[in-house]
Amino acid sequence: MKLLSLSTAAARRVRLAFFCAALGLLVAGCASTPEGAPVHGKDPLLSFLASKDGRKIVIAGEKYHYVFGGDPAVASMLRWDSRAKITPALLGELKVARDQSLEGQYMLLAFDADLTPEEQAFLVQTGFGKAEVKYGDRTGTALRYFGTVTGTRYAAKPLRAAEMVDFSRSHDLRYVEQETASGPATAPAPAPLSYSADGAPLVEGVPVAVVQGGTDYTCRARIVDFCVFR
């Protein structure tokens, strides 16, 4: 069969496409589209920090620090007297763009059996919806809230011992970033971690504190699978 209608350049693109299709599972970096292929990665977690009002959240990994502006719903939950009954969890991978901006999905969950009628009414008014849920070793009717967090990924800075979370086992934060054929992605800036005159940690000038926790399954609230509230 002859490719009579194809120019030399077009024929080369066709051959490249066939080559990539044949060797795609073996050869890294072969892309036939301008955007390239997404790259999946993991970052071992070191710590979790948050401002008192919940509007500044930092997940610190070995390679990167992930800084989020807190969702108003999350901020209100952190101030709620019954916040220990809420289970927060990140869903899937964080999506990282070329400029190091990121986006992720999260869920807030509370089982009906743990809530008073007044607490259920408050969560429904906040935007929670009812569903039958299986989470960990629990199954039952629960109220759920789904939301989106946005932020920026930074190059990690060394943490002091007092800012580390004492995990009972290792945890990884999963992310996916888009490779491009048109040029390299923007290098992440240094994390905006600093210290006040009295040595308290600051992120973008906002005071933050370390959230310590364990990984046992009696934990009542988790973020990326480690305990926040007991």
ZAKE-61337 format. One record per residue: residue number from 1; residue in three letters; chain; x, y, z of N, C-alpha, C in turn. Coordinates in steps of 0.02 Angstrom, whole numbers, plus 50000, padded with zeros to 5 digits. Atoms other than C-alpha are relative to their C-alpha. Example, Ala and Ser with C-alpha at 12.3 -4.5 7.8 and 13.67 -1.06 7.14 Angstrom:
residues 2
SITE; 1; ALA; A; 50045; 49941; 50000; 50615; 49775; 50390; 50045; 50060; 50000 $
SITE; 2; SER; A; 49958; 49941; 49997; 50684; 49947; 50357; 49961; 50055; 50037 $
This chain:
residues 230
SITE; 1; MET; A; 50042; 49941; 50000; 50000; 50000; 50000; 50044; 50062; 50000 $
SITE; 2; LYS; A; 49960; 49941; 50005; 50068; 50171; 49953; 49964; 50059; 50033 $
SITE; 3; LEU; A; 50028; 49940; 49969; 50043; 50332; 50053; 50012; 50059; 49953 $
SITE; 4; LEU; A; 49986; 49951; 50052; 50033; 50439; 49896; 49981; 50070; 50022 $
SITE; 5; SER; A; 50025; 49934; 49983; 49939; 50583; 49979; 50038; 50033; 50058 $
SITE; 6; LEU; A; 49965; 49974; 49942; 50059; 50607; 50124; 50065; 50035; 49980 $
SITE; 7; SER; A; 49936; 49967; 50010; 50201; 50733; 50122; 50053; 49963; 50040 $
SITE; 8; THR; A; 49946; 50032; 49964; 50371; 50681; 50185; 49993; 50011; 50075 $
SITE; 9; ALA; A; 50007; 49986; 49928; 50340; 50769; 50353; 49942; 49961; 50029 $
SITE; 10; ALA; A; 50058; 50037; 49974; 50168; 50690; 50371; 50016; 49926; 50006 $
SITE; 11; ALA; A; 49982; 50070; 49998; 50238; 50519; 50330; 50043; 49985; 50061 $
SITE; 12; ARG; A; 49958; 50009; 49941; 50369; 50543; 50465; 49958; 49998; 50064 $
SITE; 13; ARG; A; 50044; 49999; 49941; 50231; 50585; 50592; 49963; 49934; 50006 $
SITE; 14; VAL; A; 50035; 50064; 49999; 50137; 50427; 50542; 50046; 49946; 50026 $
SITE; 15; ARG; A; 49953; 50050; 49978; 50293; 50322; 50564; 50015; 50007; 50075 $
SITE; 16; LEU; A; 49987; 49989; 49928; 50325; 50404; 50734; 49942; 49973; 50042 $
SITE; 17; ALA; A; 50058; 50024; 49963; 50147; 50365; 50789; 50001; 49924; 50004 $
SITE; 18; PHE; A; 49996; 50073; 50000; 50167; 50181; 50737; 50055; 49977; 50047 $
SITE; 19; PHE; A; 49944; 50019; 49957; 50335; 50174; 50825; 49982; 50006; 50073 $
SITE; 20; CYS; A; 50019; 49989; 49930; 50265; 50246; 50986; 49949; 49948; 50022 $
SITE; 21; ALA; A; 50050; 50050; 49981; 50117; 50128; 50982; 50032; 49933; 50012 $
SITE; 22; ALA; A; 49969; 50065; 49993; 50230; 49978; 50960; 50045; 49995; 50061 $
SITE; 23; LEU; A; 49950; 50003; 49946; 50359; 50026; 51092; 49979; 50040; 50061 $
SITE; 24; GLY; A; 50021; 49956; 49945; 50254; 50132; 51210; 50008; 49969; 50068 $
SITE; 25; LEU; A; 49993; 50033; 49935; 50263; 50003; 51349; 50073; 49991; 50020 $
SITE; 26; LEU; A; 49930; 50013; 49986; 50451; 49992; 51335; 50043; 50062; 50001 $
SITE; 27; VAL; A; 49958; 49941; 50007; 50516; 50164; 51291; 49966; 50059; 50035 $
SITE; 28; ALA; A; 50027; 49943; 49965; 50490; 50312; 51407; 50012; 50063; 49960 $
SITE; 29; GLY; A; 49990; 49935; 50031; 50465; 50488; 51342; 49979; 50005; 49928 $
SITE; 30; CYS; A; 50022; 49997; 50069; 50390; 50446; 51173; 49929; 50028; 49998 $
SITE; 31; ALA; A; 50065; 49968; 50000; 50244; 50565; 51142; 49983; 50024; 49931 $
SITE; 32; SER; A; 50021; 49978; 50065; 50144; 50599; 50985; 49951; 50058; 50004 $
SITE; 33; THR; A; 50044; 49943; 49992; 50037; 50740; 51059; 50039; 50056; 50034 $
SITE; 34; PRO; A; 49963; 49944; 49970; 50094; 50916; 51113; 50002; 49997; 50076 $
SITE; 35; GLU; A; 50003; 50000; 49927; 50041; 50886; 51292; 50037; 49942; 50032 $
SITE; 36; GLY; A; 49964; 50056; 49971; 50135; 50723; 51314; 49956; 49955; 50042 $
SITE; 37; ALA; A; 50036; 50048; 49959; 50085; 50592; 51441; 50005; 50020; 50073 $
SITE; 38; PRO; A; 49996; 49983; 49929; 50042; 50618; 51625; 50050; 49956; 50036 $
SITE; 39; VAL; A; 49951; 50036; 49960; 50174; 50566; 51751; 49973; 49993; 50071 $
SITE; 40; HIS; A; 50026; 50014; 49933; 50119; 50484; 51913; 50058; 49993; 50049 $
SITE; 41; GLY; A; 49947; 50004; 49951; 50222; 50499; 52070; 49973; 49994; 50071 $
SITE; 42; LYS; A; 50016; 50004; 49929; 50224; 50474; 52258; 50051; 50040; 50039 $
SITE; 43; ASP; A; 49957; 49960; 49958; 50295; 50585; 52393; 49990; 49977; 50073 $
SITE; 44; PRO; A; 50007; 50022; 49930; 50330; 50511; 52567; 49982; 50058; 50045 $
SITE; 45; LEU; A; 50023; 49947; 49957; 50239; 50613; 52698; 50043; 50006; 50063 $
SITE; 46; LEU; A; 49961; 49986; 49939; 50333; 50696; 52841; 49958; 50035; 50053 $
SITE; 47; SER; A; 50036; 49961; 49951; 50208; 50812; 52922; 49937; 50029; 49971 $
SITE; 48; PHE; A; 50063; 49968; 50018; 50039; 50897; 52919; 49992; 50060; 50047 $
SITE; 49; LEU; A; 50006; 49939; 49961; 50018; 51078; 52976; 49937; 50038; 49978 $
SITE; 50; ALA; A; 50060; 49962; 50016; 49866; 51191; 52985; 49996; 50062; 50044 $
SITE; 51; SER; A; 50013; 49941; 49960; 49820; 51365; 53042; 49940; 49986; 50046 $
SITE; 52; LYS; A; 50052; 50011; 49949; 49702; 51380; 53190; 49931; 50003; 49970 $
SITE; 53; ASP; A; 50066; 49993; 50030; 49556; 51435; 53081; 49988; 49953; 49942 $
SITE; 54; GLY; A; 50008; 50049; 50054; 49586; 51297; 52952; 50005; 50028; 49930 $
SITE; 55; ARG; A; 49998; 49970; 50066; 49610; 51419; 52809; 50068; 49994; 49966 $
SITE; 56; LYS; A; 49934; 50013; 50030; 49793; 51373; 52780; 50020; 49929; 50021 $
SITE; 57; ILE; A; 49984; 50070; 49988; 49838; 51189; 52764; 50062; 49981; 49961 $
SITE; 58; VAL; A; 49937; 50020; 50032; 50009; 51116; 52726; 50011; 49925; 50011 $
SITE; 59; ILE; A; 49978; 50069; 49997; 50052; 50936; 52685; 50073; 49999; 49979 $
SITE; 60; ALA; A; 49928; 49998; 50012; 50241; 50917; 52697; 50025; 49931; 49981 $
SITE; 61; GLY; A; 49970; 50062; 50022; 50325; 50780; 52597; 50075; 50006; 49997 $
SITE; 62; GLU; A; 49927; 49999; 50006; 50506; 50732; 52573; 50023; 50043; 49941 $
SITE; 63; LYS; A; 49980; 49964; 50061; 50512; 50808; 52398; 49967; 50069; 49994 $
SITE; 64; TYR; A; 50038; 49939; 50010; 50378; 50942; 52403; 49959; 50017; 50062 $
SITE; 65; HIS; A; 50049; 49977; 49952; 50270; 51046; 52518; 49939; 50023; 49960 $
SITE; 66; TYR; A; 50063; 49985; 50034; 50087; 51062; 52465; 49960; 50048; 50043 $
SITE; 67; VAL; A; 50033; 49948; 49961; 50005; 51224; 52523; 49931; 50013; 49971 $
SITE; 68; PHE; A; 50069; 49991; 50022; 49816; 51240; 52514; 49967; 50058; 50037 $
SITE; 69; GLY; A; 50045; 49954; 49967; 49694; 51379; 52548; 49940; 49961; 50023 $
SITE; 70; GLY; A; 50053; 50042; 49973; 49567; 51299; 52662; 49931; 50016; 49972 $
SITE; 71; ASP; A; 50070; 49993; 50021; 49390; 51270; 52597; 49961; 50028; 50059 $
SITE; 72; PRO; A; 50039; 49973; 49944; 49266; 51374; 52701; 49962; 49946; 50039 $
SITE; 73; ALA; A; 50034; 50054; 49964; 49171; 51213; 52741; 50047; 49965; 50048 $
SITE; 74; VAL; A; 49951; 50032; 49957; 49329; 51134; 52810; 50017; 50045; 50059 $
SITE; 75; ALA; A; 49985; 49953; 49947; 49369; 51291; 52909; 49945; 50000; 50053 $
SITE; 76; SER; A; 50055; 50000; 49952; 49196; 51289; 52988; 49998; 49935; 50039 $
SITE; 77; MET; A; 49999; 50065; 49965; 49214; 51104; 53029; 50054; 50000; 50055 $
SITE; 78; LEU; A; 49946; 49999; 49950; 49379; 51137; 53120; 49980; 50041; 50061 $
SITE; 79; ARG; A; 50023; 49961; 49943; 49288; 51263; 53230; 49938; 49971; 50033 $
SITE; 80; TRP; A; 50062; 50030; 49975; 49135; 51153; 53258; 50015; 49958; 50062 $
SITE; 81; ASP; A; 49989; 50036; 49937; 49118; 51080; 53434; 50002; 49924; 49990 $
SITE; 82; SER; A; 50003; 50073; 50012; 49080; 50906; 53362; 50044; 49978; 49943 $
SITE; 83; ARG; A; 49957; 50015; 50057; 49221; 50907; 53234; 50032; 49931; 50004 $
SITE; 84; ALA; A; 49969; 50066; 49994; 49291; 50744; 53305; 49958; 49946; 49967 $
SITE; 85; LYS; A; 50043; 50049; 50032; 49144; 50656; 53222; 50005; 50002; 49924 $
SITE; 86; ILE; A; 49992; 49993; 50072; 49198; 50711; 53048; 50064; 49964; 49978 $
SITE; 87; THR; A; 49943; 50034; 50030; 49314; 50602; 52943; 50018; 50033; 49934 $
SITE; 88; PRO; A; 49979; 49971; 50064; 49411; 50699; 52809; 50048; 49953; 49964 $
SITE; 89; ALA; A; 49954; 50043; 50038; 49501; 50608; 52668; 50011; 50030; 49931 $
SITE; 90; LEU; A; 49985; 49982; 50069; 49589; 50656; 52506; 49980; 49942; 49955 $
SITE; 91; LEU; A; 50022; 50051; 50047; 49521; 50562; 52355; 50045; 49999; 49939 $
SITE; 92; GLY; A; 49959; 50007; 50060; 49638; 50498; 52221; 50064; 50040; 50003 $
SITE; 93; GLU; A; 49936; 49965; 50007; 49788; 50595; 52158; 49990; 50076; 49998 $
SITE; 94; LEU; A; 49998; 49928; 50011; 49830; 50779; 52169; 50022; 50013; 49928 $
SITE; 95; LYS; A; 49982; 49983; 50068; 49836; 50855; 51995; 50045; 50062; 50000 $
SITE; 96; VAL; A; 49951; 49946; 49999; 49990; 50964; 51969; 50009; 50027; 49928 $
SITE; 97; ALA; A; 49992; 49968; 50065; 49997; 51087; 51823; 50072; 50021; 49989 $
SITE; 98; ARG; A; 49931; 49981; 50017; 50153; 51151; 51734; 50026; 50056; 50044 $
SITE; 99; ASP; A; 49979; 49944; 49959; 50155; 51308; 51843; 50002; 49983; 50075 $
SITE; 100; GLN; A; 49998; 50026; 49932; 50152; 51200; 52002; 49936; 50014; 50040 $
SITE; 101; SER; A; 50065; 49996; 49966; 49972; 51246; 52043; 49971; 49930; 50003 $
SITE; 102; LEU; A; 50027; 50067; 49992; 49876; 51095; 52105; 49927; 50002; 50020 $
SITE; 103; GLU; A; 50071; 50008; 49984; 49700; 51033; 52130; 49988; 49930; 50023 $
SITE; 104; GLY; A; 50017; 50066; 49975; 49628; 50888; 52227; 49928; 49997; 50025 $
SITE; 105; GLN; A; 50067; 50011; 49976; 49464; 50814; 52282; 50002; 49971; 50071 $
SITE; 106; TYR; A; 50002; 50027; 49932; 49417; 50777; 52462; 49928; 49984; 50019 $
SITE; 107; MET; A; 50065; 50018; 49974; 49273; 50705; 52561; 49999; 50010; 50076 $
SITE; 108; LEU; A; 50013; 49998; 49929; 49204; 50743; 52734; 49943; 49952; 50014 $
SITE; 109; LEU; A; 50047; 50054; 49987; 49107; 50599; 52812; 49984; 49995; 50074 $
SITE; 110; ALA; A; 50022; 50011; 49931; 49005; 50572; 52970; 49944; 49949; 50000 $
SITE; 111; PHE; A; 50051; 50052; 49995; 48906; 50416; 53014; 49942; 50023; 50043 $
SITE; 112; ASP; A; 50059; 49980; 49963; 48727; 50445; 53071; 50000; 49974; 50072 $
SITE; 113; ALA; A; 50001; 50030; 49933; 48753; 50329; 53219; 50041; 50040; 50050 $
SITE; 114; ASP; A; 49957; 49961; 49956; 48883; 50450; 53289; 49972; 50070; 50014 $
SITE; 115; LEU; A; 50025; 49931; 49998; 48775; 50606; 53271; 49934; 50005; 50037 $
SITE; 116; THR; A; 50065; 49984; 49971; 48635; 50682; 53372; 49956; 50028; 49945 $
SITE; 117; PRO; A; 50044; 49970; 50051; 48481; 50742; 53276; 50020; 50072; 49985 $
SITE; 118; GLU; A; 49980; 49930; 50010; 48542; 50922; 53301; 50063; 50003; 49957 $
SITE; 119; GLU; A; 49939; 50001; 50040; 48714; 50878; 53230; 49986; 49981; 49928 $
SITE; 120; GLN; A; 50019; 50018; 50069; 48636; 50793; 53079; 49969; 50059; 49964 $
SITE; 121; ALA; A; 50033; 49942; 50031; 48529; 50946; 53048; 50051; 50053; 49981 $
SITE; 122; PHE; A; 49948; 49951; 50015; 48682; 51060; 53057; 50039; 49981; 49937 $
SITE; 123; LEU; A; 49961; 50021; 50058; 48779; 50956; 52930; 49958; 50004; 49936 $
SITE; 124; VAL; A; 50043; 49994; 50059; 48631; 50948; 52811; 49995; 50073; 49977 $
SITE; 125; GLN; A; 50003; 49929; 50017; 48617; 51137; 52819; 50066; 50025; 49971 $
SITE; 126; THR; A; 49934; 49981; 50026; 48805; 51148; 52784; 50011; 49976; 49929 $
SITE; 127; GLY; A; 49994; 50025; 50068; 48783; 51050; 52623; 50015; 49926; 49995 $
SITE; 128; PHE; A; 49988; 50071; 50001; 48809; 50868; 52673; 49939; 49964; 49972 $
SITE; 129; GLY; A; 50053; 50043; 50026; 48708; 50733; 52584; 50003; 49931; 50029 $
SITE; 130; LYS; A; 50004; 50065; 49967; 48649; 50566; 52651; 50011; 49944; 49949 $
SITE; 131; ALA; A; 49987; 50057; 50044; 48708; 50399; 52578; 50018; 49940; 50043 $
SITE; 132; GLU; A; 49976; 50061; 49968; 48743; 50218; 52623; 50075; 49994; 49983 $
SITE; 133; VAL; A; 49928; 49995; 50009; 48931; 50209; 52648; 50036; 49942; 50034 $
SITE; 134; LYS; A; 49952; 50045; 49969; 49069; 50082; 52679; 50066; 50036; 50002 $
SITE; 135; TYR; A; 49937; 49964; 49993; 49225; 50165; 52748; 50042; 49964; 50053 $
SITE; 136; GLY; A; 49959; 50039; 49954; 49365; 50064; 52826; 49962; 49938; 50022 $
SITE; 137; ASP; A; 50035; 50058; 49974; 49286; 49935; 52939; 49928; 50016; 50020 $
SITE; 138; ARG; A; 50067; 49979; 49982; 49121; 50030; 52955; 49955; 50003; 49939 $
SITE; 139; THR; A; 50051; 49996; 50052; 48961; 50018; 52852; 49937; 50028; 50031 $
SITE; 140; GLY; A; 50063; 49973; 49974; 48802; 50118; 52873; 49981; 50064; 49965 $
SITE; 141; THR; A; 50024; 49936; 50027; 48704; 50275; 52835; 50044; 50056; 50026 $
SITE; 142; ALA; A; 49955; 49946; 49982; 48813; 50429; 52834; 49984; 50063; 49962 $
SITE; 143; LEU; A; 50004; 49936; 50035; 48819; 50612; 52785; 50068; 50015; 49969 $
SITE; 144; ARG; A; 49937; 49988; 50035; 48950; 50659; 52655; 50000; 50069; 49968 $
SITE; 145; TYR; A; 49990; 49936; 50035; 49020; 50820; 52584; 50062; 49992; 49956 $
SITE; 146; PHE; A; 49944; 50003; 50046; 49131; 50825; 52429; 50021; 50070; 49980 $
SITE; 147; GLY; A; 49975; 49935; 50019; 49241; 50972; 52387; 50065; 49997; 49963 $
SITE; 148; THR; A; 49938; 49993; 50037; 49391; 51033; 52290; 50047; 50046; 50037 $
SITE; 149; VAL; A; 49949; 49956; 49971; 49552; 51103; 52362; 50049; 50020; 49945 $
SITE; 150; THR; A; 49951; 49974; 50047; 49673; 51210; 52263; 50058; 50030; 50039 $
SITE; 151; GLY; A; 49942; 49973; 49966; 49847; 51267; 52304; 50060; 49999; 49955 $
SITE; 152; THR; A; 49936; 49997; 50037; 50029; 51266; 52253; 50048; 49949; 50029 $
SITE; 153; ARG; A; 49948; 50046; 49978; 50168; 51138; 52259; 50067; 50037; 50001 $
SITE; 154; TYR; A; 49935; 49967; 49991; 50336; 51200; 52324; 50054; 49947; 50012 $
SITE; 155; ALA; A; 49944; 50043; 49982; 50509; 51124; 52340; 50005; 49997; 50076 $
SITE; 156; ALA; A; 50001; 50009; 49928; 50524; 51053; 52515; 50058; 50036; 50033 $
SITE; 157; LYS; A; 49948; 49972; 49956; 50621; 51142; 52652; 50010; 49952; 50058 $
SITE; 158; PRO; A; 49989; 50044; 49942; 50702; 51048; 52797; 49954; 50020; 50057 $
SITE; 159; LEU; A; 50043; 49988; 49941; 50585; 51029; 52946; 50039; 49986; 50064 $
SITE; 160; ARG; A; 49971; 50013; 49935; 50637; 51038; 53127; 49965; 49939; 50031 $
SITE; 161; ALA; A; 50028; 50060; 49969; 50606; 50886; 53237; 49931; 50013; 50029 $
SITE; 162; ALA; A; 50064; 49983; 49969; 50462; 50976; 53324; 49944; 50006; 49949 $
SITE; 163; GLU; A; 50051; 49992; 50052; 50373; 50996; 53156; 49986; 49935; 49963 $
SITE; 164; MET; A; 50010; 50065; 50033; 50377; 50811; 53109; 49944; 49963; 50034 $
SITE; 165; VAL; A; 50051; 50044; 49973; 50231; 50693; 53131; 50030; 49932; 50011 $
SITE; 166; ASP; A; 49974; 50065; 49982; 50273; 50531; 53218; 49954; 49945; 49973 $
SITE; 167; PHE; A; 50041; 50051; 50030; 50196; 50406; 53098; 50019; 49931; 50025 $
SITE; 168; SER; A; 49985; 50069; 49981; 50180; 50225; 53151; 50017; 49958; 49939 $
SITE; 169; ARG; A; 49980; 50033; 50063; 50201; 50174; 52968; 50006; 50054; 49947 $
SITE; 170; SER; A; 49989; 49951; 50052; 50251; 50261; 52808; 49936; 50014; 49960 $
SITE; 171; HIS; A; 50056; 49979; 50041; 50125; 50357; 52702; 50026; 50039; 49941 $
SITE; 172; ASP; A; 49981; 49964; 50061; 50136; 50425; 52525; 49941; 50042; 49977 $
SITE; 173; LEU; A; 50049; 49959; 50034; 50042; 50569; 52445; 50009; 49988; 49925 $
SITE; 174; ARG; A; 49996; 50016; 50071; 50002; 50525; 52264; 49981; 50063; 49959 $
SITE; 175; TYR; A; 50014; 49943; 50044; 50007; 50655; 52125; 50009; 49979; 49928 $
SITE; 176; VAL; A; 49991; 50011; 50072; 49997; 50663; 51936; 50016; 50068; 49970 $
SITE; 177; GLU; A; 49980; 49938; 50032; 50086; 50797; 51834; 50004; 49990; 49924 $
SITE; 178; GLN; A; 50003; 50004; 50073; 50074; 50836; 51648; 50067; 50017; 49969 $
SITE; 179; GLU; A; 49939; 49987; 50039; 50231; 50820; 51543; 49980; 50035; 49936 $
SITE; 180; THR; A; 50014; 49967; 50064; 50240; 50930; 51388; 50059; 49993; 49953 $
SITE; 181; ALA; A; 49947; 50003; 50050; 50336; 50920; 51227; 50025; 50069; 49982 $
SITE; 182; SER; A; 49982; 49932; 50020; 50342; 51110; 51208; 50052; 50032; 50045 $
SITE; 183; GLY; A; 49951; 49971; 49955; 50456; 51143; 51356; 49993; 49972; 50069 $
SITE; 184; PRO; A; 50002; 50027; 49933; 50498; 51099; 51535; 49949; 50037; 50043 $
SITE; 185; ALA; A; 50045; 49969; 49953; 50377; 51133; 51677; 50039; 50049; 50044 $
SITE; 186; THR; A; 49969; 49951; 49955; 50412; 51279; 51794; 50027; 49965; 50061 $
SITE; 187; ALA; A; 49971; 50030; 49941; 50529; 51228; 51934; 49963; 50026; 50062 $
SITE; 188; PRO; A; 50035; 49977; 49940; 50442; 51233; 52104; 50043; 50049; 50040 $
SITE; 189; ALA; A; 49965; 49951; 49958; 50488; 51383; 52212; 50012; 49970; 50069 $
SITE; 190; PRO; A; 49990; 50025; 49931; 50556; 51355; 52389; 49936; 50009; 50041 $
SITE; 191; ALA; A; 50060; 49997; 49958; 50419; 51320; 52515; 50000; 50064; 50042 $
SITE; 192; PRO; A; 50005; 49937; 49962; 50356; 51480; 52603; 49997; 49987; 50075 $
SITE; 193; LEU; A; 49997; 50016; 49929; 50402; 51411; 52774; 50051; 50044; 50034 $
SITE; 194; SER; A; 49955; 49956; 49963; 50477; 51534; 52898; 49982; 49994; 50074 $
SITE; 195; TYR; A; 50010; 50004; 49927; 50481; 51565; 53086; 49993; 50070; 50029 $
SITE; 196; SER; A; 50009; 49937; 49965; 50422; 51703; 53200; 50058; 50011; 50048 $
SITE; 197; ALA; A; 49945; 49984; 49954; 50535; 51788; 53326; 50005; 49950; 50057 $
SITE; 198; ASP; A; 49999; 50049; 49946; 50485; 51660; 53457; 50008; 49928; 49976 $
SITE; 199; GLY; A; 49986; 50066; 50027; 50520; 51514; 53340; 49940; 49962; 49975 $
SITE; 200; ALA; A; 50060; 50035; 50023; 50340; 51471; 53293; 50000; 49996; 49923 $
SITE; 201; PRO; A; 49999; 50006; 50073; 50320; 51405; 53114; 49946; 50044; 49968 $
SITE; 202; LEU; A; 50045; 49959; 50040; 50238; 51518; 52984; 50000; 49974; 49929 $
SITE; 203; VAL; A; 50005; 50016; 50071; 50176; 51476; 52810; 49965; 50058; 49966 $
SITE; 204; GLU; A; 50024; 49939; 50033; 50153; 51627; 52697; 49981; 50052; 50052 $
SITE; 205; GLY; A; 50011; 49952; 49947; 50161; 51729; 52857; 49945; 49983; 50049 $
SITE; 206; VAL; A; 50055; 50020; 49957; 50017; 51635; 52939; 50024; 49948; 50051 $
SITE; 207; PRO; A; 49979; 50050; 49950; 50049; 51543; 53104; 49966; 49933; 49988 $
SITE; 208; VAL; A; 50027; 50068; 50008; 50027; 51355; 53086; 50026; 49957; 50057 $
SITE; 209; ALA; A; 49980; 50048; 49949; 50038; 51210; 53206; 49999; 49930; 49971 $
SITE; 210; VAL; A; 49997; 50069; 50023; 50082; 51028; 53181; 49939; 49962; 50027 $
SITE; 211; VAL; A; 50055; 50043; 49980; 49936; 50906; 53185; 50030; 49930; 50010 $
SITE; 212; GLN; A; 49972; 50066; 49984; 50001; 50750; 53273; 49944; 49949; 49999 $
SITE; 213; GLY; A; 50050; 50053; 50000; 49912; 50584; 53258; 50030; 49933; 49986 $
SITE; 214; GLY; A; 49978; 50068; 50012; 49925; 50397; 53241; 49968; 49972; 49937 $
SITE; 215; THR; A; 50029; 50032; 50059; 49870; 50272; 53110; 49957; 49941; 50019 $
SITE; 216; ASP; A; 50041; 50056; 49980; 49765; 50152; 53212; 49929; 50009; 49972 $
SITE; 217; TYR; A; 50065; 49997; 50032; 49593; 50110; 53146; 49944; 50020; 50049 $
SITE; 218; THR; A; 50049; 49971; 49955; 49505; 50176; 53302; 49997; 50075; 49992 $
SITE; 219; CYS; A; 49999; 49928; 50012; 49546; 50350; 53239; 49933; 50023; 49971 $
SITE; 220; ARG; A; 50065; 49976; 50021; 49389; 50454; 53213; 50003; 50048; 49941 $
SITE; 221; ALA; A; 49995; 49954; 50057; 49456; 50573; 53080; 50070; 49995; 49970 $
SITE; 222; ARG; A; 49936; 50010; 50033; 49593; 50555; 52951; 50009; 50050; 49943 $
SITE; 223; ILE; A; 49982; 49964; 50061; 49682; 50661; 52821; 50057; 49962; 49969 $
SITE; 224; VAL; A; 49954; 50045; 50035; 49777; 50560; 52692; 50021; 49942; 50044 $
SITE; 225; ASP; A; 49994; 50063; 49963; 49754; 50410; 52808; 50042; 50006; 50064 $
SITE; 226; PHE; A; 49973; 49999; 49932; 49829; 50477; 52969; 49954; 50041; 50045 $
SITE; 227; CYS; A; 50050; 49978; 49953; 49736; 50524; 53125; 50006; 50075; 50014 $
SITE; 228; VAL; A; 50003; 49930; 49982; 49682; 50703; 53155; 49965; 50010; 50067 $
SITE; 229; PHE; A; 50037; 49995; 49938; 49553; 50685; 53293; 49988; 49930; 50028 $
SITE; 230; ARG; A; 50017; 50063; 49969; 49523; 50545; 53418; 49936; 50008; 50041 $
